[in-house]
Every structure is written in C-alpha cells, then in structure tokens.
Amino acid sequence: MYKFGLNVFFIFVFFLLNAEGGEVTNTKYGKVLALKPNLEHGAALYETNCVLCHEMEGWGSIYGGDFPQLAGQHQSVLVKQLLDMRDEKRVNQPMMEAVFSKNILQLPQDFADVAAYVSALPMTNENGKGKDEDVIRGGEVYKKTCMACHGKHAEGNAKAMIPLLESQHYGYMLTQFMAIKAGHRGNADPAMVAVIQNLSDEDIHAVLDYISRIKPAKDKRAMEQNFSGIMDQFKAH
C-alpha cells in the first residue's frame, strides 16, 4: 500500500511539474488560452447554446449526473474539456449532439470566449450533495489521495488544468468517477485513473460527498444562492 501511494505521488509530481513548466503553451489548449477573450461574445455563445442544459447561471443540475456546475471553473479546465470533447478524446453524447454536431464552436476564439465567460460566473453552494453517511471518512480519503493535486479546499490548479471541485454536484462527480474507473473517459489523467482504481465504492461515495460540501471562497459565490434551475424545477414535480 505504501509503495502504491509513493508511486502515485511521484506520478502526480511529474504531471504537475511538466504542466506548470510551460509545456501546455505549445499545445492546442495553450494556443486557445493565449488568446484575449471577448466576454461579450462568450456570453452570447453561452446564452444561445448552453443555458438549456447548464442553466443561465452555469450551475448545472443537482439531479442526475450529466450537467455539472460550470460557473467558477478554471478557464484552462473548460478549454481542455471542450477541445477534448470536440476531438472525441472525451466522449460526451449530449455535448456532441447539442454543440459539436452543429458546429456551434468552430474557431479557437470561440472556445476562448465562452470558457472565459463561464469561468467568471459566480458559483452556488446549493449544489447537489451526497447522503451525509460518512463525510468524516470522505475527508480522510480526500487528504490521502486527492489533496496533493486538487488542493486543500478542492480549488484545483489552473496552470496544470486540474479541475476545481468544490461545490460540484455529487451526482455529476459520481458519474465521472465511475466512468473513469470503468475506463470510459478517454481523457482522464493516468494518475487519476490509478487513484480511482484503488478506491472502494464506499470510499468513492464518501469522498465525493465530502467534496460536494466544500463551499467556494466568498469572492467566488453568487449573492443569491437560491437554486432554481429549469430542469430541476421540472424534475422536482
């Protein structure tokens, strides 16, 4: 167990050093991130094409596992995931049908603009949470296996394109964890895959419940926290 933990630690360090050392700059992600975003154009793209699933506020859905909270996510993470979906490195059927099959995002500037706009949206902490059955255990699992990359408060790492997870919907995270564990998410980082493969289902449920309860910093939160998503209102009745 100790040997496994040490190996994963070195994988993490290698990944972080390479990602933060500037290698991203010359990738397709870095070229998009180097563009100066037009937030007005990003807002137009988002409001025309994304709100039906991700809501006007970018808060996603507290039900199910398809629609994450995007508000406040690192711009670099959003750019990476969008480009990976476009290139089918990450298979996401709803996004493919709603966005990429219609060529809605075409130019690198489109990706830069919409990602920057969404990243700047304030977050809600009224996100979907777990059953509160073993949060203490979840915190212990998080500190041992997740904190080295995702940070003490699950704030992620923009330079390394590691997602911010705080206040993410429990259902969405569970869907993604299980997809990674089953080998169905093609763009998952190898270090992440190694960690998840060695977690029990009980550990996964506990750690995701713990993460879902971490509130974002006050300067990232929306003033109004009332979650009133269209899809969630429909599903609640």
C-alpha positions in Angstrom: 0.0 0.0 0.0 2.8 2.3 0.9 4.6 1.5 -2.4 1.5 2.3 -4.3 1.0 5.6 -2.6 4.6 6.6 -3.2 4.3 5.7 -6.9 1.2 7.7 -7.3 2.8 10.6 -5.5 5.7 10.7 -8.0 3.2 10.5 -10.9 1.5 13.5 -9.5 4.7 15.5 -9.1 5.8 14.6 -12.6 2.5 15.7 -14.0 2.4 18.9 -12.1 6.0 19.9 -12.9 5.5 19.3 -16.6 2.1 21.0 -16.8 3.3 24.1 -14.8 6.7 24.2 -16.6 5.2 25.7 -19.8 4.6 22.7 -22.0 0.9 23.5 -22.2 1.8 26.7 -24.0 2.6 24.9 -27.3 -0.4 22.6 -27.2 -3.8 23.2 -28.7 -5.0 24.2 -25.2 -2.3 26.7 -24.7 -2.9 28.3 -28.1 -6.5 28.9 -27.2 -5.6 30.1 -23.7 -3.2 32.6 -25.2 -6.0 34.4 -27.0 -7.5 37.5 -25.4 -11.1 36.5 -24.6 -14.1 38.6 -25.7 -16.6 38.2 -22.8 -19.5 39.7 -24.7 -19.1 37.2 -27.5 -18.6 34.4 -24.9 -21.9 35.4 -23.2 -23.7 35.4 -26.5 -22.4 31.9 -27.3 -23.3 30.6 -23.9 -26.8 32.2 -23.6 -27.7 31.0 -27.1 -26.4 27.4 -26.9 -25.7 26.3 -23.4 -28.3 27.5 -20.9 -30.9 24.8 -21.7 -28.6 22.2 -20.0 -26.2 24.2 -17.9 -28.7 27.0 -16.8 -28.3 30.7 -17.2 -26.1 30.9 -14.1 -23.9 28.0 -15.1 -25.0 26.0 -12.1 -26.0 22.8 -13.9 -28.3 20.3 -12.3 -28.5 18.9 -8.8 -30.3 15.8 -10.2 -28.6 13.1 -12.2 -25.0 13.2 -13.5 -24.9 14.9 -16.9 -24.8 18.6 -16.2 -22.0 19.9 -13.9 -21.7 23.3 -12.3 -19.5 25.1 -14.7 -19.6 28.5 -13.1 -16.2 29.4 -11.5 -14.4 26.5 -13.1 -10.8 27.3 -14.3 -10.8 28.7 -17.8 -7.9 26.3 -18.7 -10.0 23.3 -17.5 -13.0 24.4 -19.5 -10.9 24.9 -22.6 -9.3 21.5 -22.2 -12.6 19.6 -21.8 -14.3 21.4 -24.6 -11.5 20.7 -27.0 -11.2 17.1 -25.9 -15.0 16.7 -26.5 -14.7 18.3 -29.9 -11.9 15.9 -30.8 -13.8 13.0 -29.3 -10.9 12.3 -26.9 -13.6 12.6 -24.2 -16.9 11.1 -25.4 -19.9 13.2 -24.3 -23.0 12.4 -26.3 -25.2 15.4 -25.1 -22.4 17.9 -25.9 -21.8 16.2 -29.3 -25.5 16.4 -30.3 -26.2 19.9 -28.9 -23.0 21.7 -29.8 -20.3 20.0 -31.9 -22.5 18.3 -34.4 -24.0 21.7 -35.2 -20.5 23.4 -35.5 -21.5 26.0 -32.9 -17.9 26.3 -31.6 -15.7 26.5 -34.6 -12.8 29.0 -34.1 -10.2 28.9 -31.4 -11.5 32.3 -30.3 -15.0 30.8 -29.7 -13.6 28.4 -27.2 -11.5 31.1 -25.5 -14.5 33.4 -25.3 -17.1 31.0 -23.9 -14.7 29.4 -21.4 -13.6 32.8 -20.1 -17.2 33.9 -19.7 -18.3 30.8 -17.8 -15.2 30.8 -15.6 -16.1 34.3 -14.4 -19.7 33.4 -13.4 -20.3 33.3 -9.6 -20.9 29.9 -8.1 -23.7 28.4 -6.0 -23.1 26.3 -2.9 -26.6 24.9 -3.1 -25.3 22.2 -5.2 -26.3 18.5 -5.2 -24.8 16.7 -2.2 -24.5 13.1 -1.1 -26.4 11.3 1.7 -24.1 12.6 4.5 -23.5 9.0 5.7 -19.7 9.1 6.1 -18.3 12.5 5.5 -15.5 12.2 8.1 -14.2 9.1 6.2 -14.6 11.1 3.0 -12.4 13.8 4.4 -9.7 11.3 5.3 -9.8 9.8 1.8 -9.6 13.2 0.3 -6.5 14.2 2.3 -4.7 11.0 1.5 -5.5 10.6 -2.2 -6.8 13.9 -3.7 -5.4 16.9 -1.9 -2.0 16.7 -3.4 -3.4 17.7 -6.8 -6.8 19.3 -6.2 -5.7 21.4 -3.2 -6.8 21.7 0.4 -10.2 23.2 -0.5 -10.6 21.3 -3.8 -9.7 24.5 -5.6 -7.9 22.7 -8.3 -4.9 24.1 -10.3 -5.5 26.3 -13.3 -1.9 26.1 -14.6 -2.0 22.3 -14.5 -5.6 22.2 -15.9 -6.7 20.3 -12.7 -10.4 21.0 -12.1 -11.9 23.0 -9.2 -14.2 20.5 -7.5 -15.6 22.5 -4.5 -19.4 22.7 -4.6 -19.6 20.4 -7.6 -22.7 18.3 -7.9 -22.3 14.9 -6.1 -24.3 13.1 -8.9 -22.1 14.5 -11.6 -18.8 13.7 -9.8 -20.1 10.1 -9.1 -20.9 9.6 -12.8 -17.5 10.8 -13.9 -15.7 8.7 -11.2 -17.5 5.6 -12.3 -16.8 6.3 -15.9 -13.1 6.7 -15.2 -13.0 3.6 -13.0 -14.6 1.6 -15.9 -12.2 3.1 -18.5 -14.9 5.0 -20.3 -13.4 8.5 -20.0 -10.7 8.7 -22.6 -9.1 12.0 -21.5 -8.7 11.0 -17.8 -5.3 11.7 -16.4 -3.4 8.4 -15.7 -2.6 9.4 -12.2 -6.3 10.0 -11.5 -7.2 6.6 -13.1 -4.6 4.9 -10.8 -6.1 6.5 -7.7 -9.7 5.7 -8.5 -8.9 2.1 -9.5 -7.7 1.6 -5.9 -10.6 3.1 -4.1 -13.6 1.1 -3.0 -17.1 2.1 -3.9 -17.6 3.1 -0.3 -14.5 5.4 -0.4 -15.7 6.9 -3.6 -19.2 7.8 -2.3 -17.7 9.1 0.9 -15.0 11.3 -0.7 -17.4 12.8 -3.3 -19.9 13.6 -0.5 -17.1 15.4 1.3 -16.1 17.3 -1.7 -19.6 18.4 -2.6 -19.9 20.0 0.8 -16.8 22.2 0.4 -18.1 25.8 -0.1 -16.3 28.0 -2.6 -14.5 31.2 -1.4 -16.8 34.1 -0.7 -15.4 36.1 -3.6 -16.5 33.2 -6.0 -20.0 32.8 -4.6 -23.2 34.3 -6.1 -25.0 36.8 -3.9 -28.3 35.0 -4.4 -28.0 31.3 -3.6 -31.5 30.1 -4.5 -31.1 27.2 -6.9 -33.9 27.5 -9.4 -32.8 25.6 -12.4 -35.4 24.9 -15.1 -34.6 21.2 -15.3 -34.5 20.8 -11.5 -37.9 22.5 -11.1 -39.3 20.1 -13.7 -37.8 17.0 -12.0 -38.9 18.1 -8.6 -42.6 18.0 -9.6 
